[in-house]
Amino acid sequence: MAVRKKFDKSVLGRGLDEISTGRGLDALIDTSDVKTQGSSNLNEIPIDQIEPNPDQPRREFDETAMQELAASIQTMGIIAPITLRQVSENHYQIIAGERRWRASQIAGLTAIPAYIRTANDESVMELALVENIQREDLNAIEIALAYEHLAETSGMTQEKISERVGKSRTAVTNYMRLLKLPAQIQMALKNREIDMGHARALLALDSPSLQLKLFKEVQKNQYSVRKVEEMVQALKNGEDVQTVRKRITTRVPLSSSLNESKNRLTSMLNTKVQLTCSPKGNGKISITFANEEDLNRIMSLLER
């Protein structure tokens, strides 16, 4: 599925009227029979509606470190959302991330991405979540937050969560890993501006800054998931973003004869084969193997 639209940094300045239309874990819960609830939601919250926790033990913040963090935020934005709890309408208190909140003020942001948490009567919440978590209209971040909420509040392992919700452990793990992505990418995923396949490909990169660089390329050029996976692999092999982009964009579509050759190789080797060609006519063949035994099987076929 193609990327739908660009992430606009100006969205950080939107008012709460727009923000409040986003759905969080409350969307999972049928509250008609449940009097108490807990939830997690990712949204952009106006900075002036946030206050620090009065019980925060830290009272001193290094000025130099704060300026450095503010400069980083001006350049790259907030990498990790802060965590808040809603204390009243249009009023939030920081659970974690006061340094990021203070540095964002210095950086001139008007709003900041945050996880909004409420936690009351967790046993009832757990039951409601488990019963409703498989709704098809949920976005990937809502599902990820639901799994994390179950893990944090009930002590469930990922294996136990997978049993309770009827999903594979791998699926649960993949969803929860999405919460390690930079905030901009999480917001794009929540707003369905990118697919989960794009996000999972970006997770293969260890550097948040590199994830953001490639994410911006994906949005700008609307790369397919397969192309993003290819670019990620090239970056892991030491290429830079500009080189990878140039190579991807100068590639020409395969002719019917080259497509036929690719299909013949795929059939002959009984494995996935990729074939690319440059405008000059030279190209590359990529052969996929599952393990060492499969590689030996392919080598044997090629040697014949």
BELTABEL-V996113 format. One record per run of one state. SS is the DSSP state (A for helix, B for strand, O for the rest). FROM is the first residue (numbers start at 1). LEN is the number of residues. If there is no record, write none. Layout:
((SS/FROM/LEN) (SS/FROM/LEN))
This chain:
((O/1/8) (A/9/5) (O/14/2) (A/16/4) (O/20/5) (A/25/4) (O/29/9) (B/38/9) (A/47/3) (B/50/2) (O/52/11) (A/63/14) (O/77/5) (B/82/7) (O/89/2) (B/91/6) (O/97/1) (A/98/10) (O/108/3) (B/111/9) (O/120/2) (A/122/11) (O/133/7) (A/140/15) (O/155/3) (A/158/8) (O/166/3) (A/169/12) (O/181/2) (A/183/8) (O/191/5) (A/196/7) (O/203/5) (A/208/14) (O/222/3) (A/225/12) (O/237/4) (A/241/9) (O/250/1) (B/251/1) (O/252/4) (A/256/14) (O/270/3) (B/273/6) (O/279/4) (B/283/5) (O/288/4) (A/292/12) (O/304/1))
